[in-house]
Amino acid sequence: MDYVLTGHGFASEVAAIVSAFRPNGKLIRAERPRAGECLAVGLSPGGKTASAAVFDCEEKKVEKFAPIYDNGEKAAKRAVIRAVYEALRERDGYKPPWGTLTGIRPAKLAAEMMDAGMTPEDAALRLNEEYQADEAKAGLAADVAVGQRAAGEPPPGGVSYYIGIPFCPSRCHYCSFASNPYAKDFADRYLAALEKELGFAAGYAAGRAVETIYIGGGTPSALSPEQIERLLTAAAERLPVANVREYTFEAGRPDTVTREKLTVMKRLGVTRVSVNPQTLSDATLARIGREHTAADFFRAFGLAREYFGDINCDIIAGLPGETPDDVARTAEGILGFSPENVTVHTLAVKRASLLKDAGSPLAAARDIADMLDFCHGRLRAAGMFPYYLYRQKNSPGAHENTGWAKPGFAGIYNARIMAETQTIIALGSGASTKTVRETPDGTRIERVFNVKNAEEYIARIDEMIERKRRGVVI
């Protein structure tokens, strides 16, 4: 679809709401409507009205208007989004479940409403009426805003650390992360660079409470036992590991979990692990390039349970070839192991993933909605509550990813990163440090990025450190 902007430059906002209707569509900016379908989005000269019209072969098919009630850019953006939403809703005969909400953190908006004095019910009603979110989605966002509070308030001036390990035993077909096939020499060189960055970044912990440490990837457990010991020892020598509230290690691929690795993790302070099957269908696992079976997950979870009392498991709704019944069997199978956390993801097909060009049959939006409804209902019935939520682009049906926990087990790091209430110092290739600080003008959030490519990260480690030296202000 082409699009034309008149009187404003809100291209990213237009693209975001269009993707809710057409998650894998291609949007091309044009100077005027031309052959094929085109979306024309404008602001009136007086800045009082936004309009959106859909043309087909230069013939106008539908046009919608949205008034702008307040001054300022924020109100104008909301009106542009609303106008496009109404035009595409009529054109496509489809209502995205999250309505006009285009951000990745709808629960943060619900939390802000509650902080201003609304009840969860009132916040949900406003999301439904003002932002056109489905009642179920609006209620979920409000429930998540309540659930995030189970993690407690972050310590004043406190920080958390994220350490990225960009290696996997093989590449899953849906993955868009900058991960690399595990190779010992490559991983050793990477760890040397990471130790150097950690040595510098540990300085941010001086005089501050370090609340959580999260080692993610990739698949950190793809490292050898000796490399895991090297990594965790480097962290223990530089950070107050013994005093953190939560220390997570992603052992996401069941085929990488061994007793020797778990022993090292436990001895060096890890308190929480993830063991992620994504599905318990062996046929689907083979189809998406995960070189393990459901039986491998059963073995890995049982082994992890010997060491840890806080385990997360991931489920992905919408994997190629899967039906709602397949997802229901996976959810029931995982709950049979009684994990403390379950994260239900919606498949997002991104440009960097192998699925993008594979032509594999993807689940319909209606089926994905049924998958999520079953999982959420079943997790509630199991006594779990939702405590963090985020959305991704290119997700069929424009759905969400939601973390669920047993009482007393809300993932603190996950709650902090979604609520954006704490500075997170991020290390490793592709890592994004986020600083959160209060100023006279309100909360200020800034980011400092590391390069994504692991070889570049190694070669440019001094530059990564300098970026932090100049950009991280807490």
N, C-alpha and C positions, 0 to 999 in steps of 0.2 A: 504494500500500500504506500502510495505517495502521501506526503502531507505538506501543507502550506501554512505558514504562520504570518499573521498580519497584526501589527500593533504591539507585539511582545516577542520575547525570546525564550519562552518556557518550553524548549524542546524536550528536556529530560522529563518534565512533568507529563507532557503529551505522550511520550514514548512509554512511560510507566503505566498510564491508564490503558493505553492501547494494548499493552502486553497482557493485561488482565483478561481481555477478550480474545486475543490471538497470541498465545504465549510463544510460539515459534515463528511468527510472521516477520517479514522483513519490512522495515519502515525507512523510506527514502525521502529526504527533504527536497521539495521542488519549488519553483518560483510561482507556478500557477497550476490549477487543475488541468490534467491532460488525459490521454487515453488510459483506460483502466480505472481502477478505484482510487479515489483521492480524498483525503480528509483536510478540510480547510478550517483553521482555528484562529479566531480573531478576538481582539479587544476593541470596543467602541472608542472613538476619538476622545470622548469624555471620561473614559475609564470606568463607566458605570455598568457595562454589560459585557459578558463573554459569549461568544457564539461558536458553534461547531456544526459544520455541514459535511455530509458525505456525498461525493459526486461519483458517478459511474460514466466513463466516457464523456466527461465534461457536463453531464446532465445531473442536476441536483436531485438527490433521492430523499434526503431527510435533513432537517436543520433544527437545532435546539439552541435555546438561550438560557443563560444563568446570570441573575443579577449579582452585582458586587455591592455588599452592604457596608463594608468598612474601607477605610483608606489603607494604603500600604500594599506591598508586593505579596505578602502572604494571602491576603483576601483575594487578590487578583488571581493568584495561582489556583486557589481552591475553586474559584468560579470557572476557570478554564478546564480544570479536571472534571467538574460537574457537567459542563456543557458537552465535553467529549463523551463522558459516561452516558449521558442521556441519548446522544445521537447514536452511539454504537449499540446501546441497549435496544433501541428501536430497530436499527438496521439488522442486527444479528439475531434478535429475538432471544437474547441470553442475558442473565443478570449475574455478574461475578459475585461469589459468596462474600467477599470483603467490601463490596460496594465501591465507593470512591476512595477508600483507604489504599494508598499506593506504597507507603513506607514498609520497611521490613519489621518494624516494632509496633504493631497496633496495640499491644498490651501496655506499652509505655504511655500511650495517649490515655488509656483507661486509668492508669495509675496517677497520671497528672490530674485527671478529673476527680479522683478520689482524694488526692492530697488537697484539692481545693474545697473539699467538704461534701462531695457527692457520695451516696451509698453505691455499692457495687451494682445494685439493680438500676439506679439512676444513670450510672455511667454506661451500662449496657444499653439502656433505652436510648440514650443520646447517640451512641454509635450506630444504632439501628435507624433512628429517625433522621439524624442530620447527615450521616455518612453512608446510609443505605446498606450497611452491613447486615447480613442475615441475622435473625434472632439468635441462632445457634452460635455463629461466629462472634457476635457481640457479647454474648454470655460467656463464651470461652475466654475472650480477651479480659473481661472483668474478673473471671475466676483466676486467670494467670496473674493479674495484678495483685490479687489477694494472696495467691500462692507464693509469689516472690518474697513477700514479707516473712514467710517462714524461714528464710535464710538469715533473718535479723538485719540490723543496720550495720553497714561497713564501719570499721574503726576509723575515727577521725584521722585524716591524713594518711590512712593506710594504703597499701598497694598490693597487687597480685602480680604474679609472673606467669607468662606463657612461654614454653620452649617447644619449638617446632622441629620435628624429625621427618624429613621429606623422603622417606624410603618405604617401599612396600615389596612384598614377595612377588606380586604381579599387579597389573593395573586393572581395576574393575572398569567395565565398559561405561558405566555412568559417571565415573570420576572426572572432575575438571580441575583438580588441584595439581600443582606443579610437583608431583611425586616422581620418584626415580626407582628403577629396579635395584634392589639391595645388592651391593657389592662391598666386600669387606674393606678394600683399600680406599674406595670412595667414601665410605662411612667414616673411616678413621680420619681422613683429611677434613671431612665436614666437622667431626667432633672437635678437632684441634681449633678450627675457626670459631666454633660455638663456645668453647672454653674461653677464648680470648674475649668474645663479646660479653659473656657472662661475667668475666673478671671486671670489666668496666661497668656493666649495668648493675652489678651488685651494690654499687655505691648508692643507688637510689633507695636501698633498704635501710641505710644508716639513719637511725633515729626514728624510723617508721615501723609500724606493724605490718608484717607480711602476712596477709590473710590466707591466700591460697597460692598453690603452684599447680600448673596444669601442663602436662607433657602430651602434646598431640601430634598429629601428622596429616597425611602419611599414616604409617603404622610403626610407632616407636618400638613395638615388640618384634619388629623384623630385625632389629639389632641383635648381635650375639650376646650371650650372658656377660662376657667380658666387657663389651662395649656399653651395655646397660649399666654395669657397675662403674665404668669410667664416667658416664654421664651423671649418674646419681651421686657419685662421690664428689664430682666437680660442683654440683649444686649444693651438697651438704657442707662443703668447705667454704662456700661463699654466701650462702643464705641461711637464715635461722629456721632450718627445716623442722626442728623439734617443736617449734612454737606455732606453726601454721595450723589453721583450723581444718584445712582440707588439702590433700596432696594427691592429684589424679594422674594416672598413667594409662594411656590408651593402649590396651592390648587387643585392638579391634579385630584382627584376623585370627580366628580360632586356630588356624594352622601354624601360627607363630608362638602359641602359648606352651611353655614347658615348665616343669617344676623348678628347674634351675633358675630360670628367669624370674619366676614369681618369688622365689626365695630371696634373690637379690633385691627385688623391689621392696619386699616387706622389711628386710633388714635395714634398708637405707631410708626408711621413713614414709613410703607410699601408703596412703590410707584408703584409696578408692581406685578401682579399675573399670575399664569398659571391655566387654567381650561381645562383639557385634555380629550376629548371624545375618542380619538384613532380611532373610527369608529362611524357612526351614524346608523349602522345596529343593531337592538336589538338582532337578531339571533346570530350575531357574538359576541356581548358583552356577551351574555350568554355562548357561546362556549368557550370564553377565560377567564371566571371566574370573569368578572367585574360585580359587583352586582349593576348595575344602568342601566338606559335606555337612549335613545336619548332624551326623554322628560326631564329627570333629568339634562342633559347638558343644554338644552334650558333654564330651570329654573335657573340653577346655573350661567350661563353666564349673563343672564339678571340681576340677583342680583348683581354679581360682577361689572357690568357696572355702577350701581348706585354709586359705591365707587371709581372705578379706571378707569383711562383713558389710561392705558397701560396693555393689556391682551394678553397672549400667549395661543395658542391652538395647541395640537399635533395631528398628523395623523400618523398611521402606515400602510405602504404598505406591503402587503404580509401576512396578518392575515389568519388563516386557513379558507378555504371555500370561501374567498372573491375573486371577479372578478374585473377587471379594472372598470367596470360599478359601482360596490359598492363603490370603492374608489372615483370615480368621483362624486357620489352623496354625499359622506361625504365632499369632498372639497367644492362643491357648497353650501352645507348646512352651513358649518363653515363660508365661506366667506360672506354668507348672514347676519352674525352678525358683520362683519367688524372688526375683531380683529387686533391689531397693529402688532402682530407677529404670524406666523404660522411655526411650525417645522414639517417637513416631514421626518419621520423615515422609515428605511427599517427593517423589522423583522429580528432579529438575533436569531437563536435557539441555546442557550448555554447549557452547561452541567447541570447547576444548575436550569434550568427551567423545569416546568412540561411538556411543549410541547415536550421536548427531547425524552421522552419515551411514549408519548400519542398516537403516530401513527396518528395524525390528518393530513388530506391532506393539504400540503402547496402549495402556489402558485408557478408556474413555473417561472424560471428566466425571460423569455420573457414577461410574464404577469406583473411581478414586474417592468420591464423596462417601459412598457406601463403605469403603474400606476404613476411612477415617472415623466414620460414625460408629462402626463396630468396635474399633480399637479403643476409642475414647469411652464408649459406654462400658466396655469390658474392664478397662483400667479403673474406672470409677467404682464399678462393682467389686473390684479387688481391693478397694480401700485406698487407692492412690489419688493424688490430686495434681493438677497441672500447675507448673511453677515457672516455666519459661517458654517463649514462643517467638519464632521469627519466620519471615516469609522470604522466598527466593524468586527471582525472575525465571521465566521459561518453565513454569510448573503447570501441567495440564489442569485446568480448572481453577488456577490461581489460589491454591490452598496453602497450607502452612506446615511447619515442623513444630512439634510440641513435646516438651519434656515433662514426664510424670514421675512422681516420687511417693514413696511411703511416708507417712508422718515421721518427722525427724531426720529425713534423708534428702531434703532439697539440695541439689548441687549448688554450692555457694558460688563457685567460679561462673557457672552458667547464668545464675541469677544476676551477678554483678555485670557481666558483659552485655546482657540484654537490657538491664535497667540503666546502664551507663552512669553509674553512681560511684565508680572507683577507677583510679588510674591502673592500667594494666601494661606492664613493661613486657614487650614481646620480643623474643630472640629467635634467630634462625632465618633461613630463607623463606621469603613470602610473608614474614611476620609483620604485623601492623601494631605498633605501640599506640595506645590511646590514653591521653592525659585528660583528666577531669579536674577542674579547679574552679573555685568560686571567685568571681570578680565583682566590682561594683555594678556591672551591667548584667549580672546573672551568671549562670553556669557556662563555662567556656570549655569546649571539647576540641582537642587538636590531635592530629595523627602524624606519626613518623613511620615511614615505610622502609622495609628492607627489600632488596631485589628478590624476585621470585625464583630465578634459576639458581640451583644449588652450586654449580660450578662458579658462576659469577659471584655468588655470596662468598665463597672461599677466597676467590681472587681479590675481592674488593672489601674484605672484612674491615680494614682500617677505615674505609669510607663509611661503612655501616655504623661503626662506632662514632665517627665524627658527626654523622647525621643525628645520632642521639645526643651527643654533646651539645650540638647547636639547637636541636628542636625540642628536646624534652624539658619542659619547665613544670615543676610540681612543688 
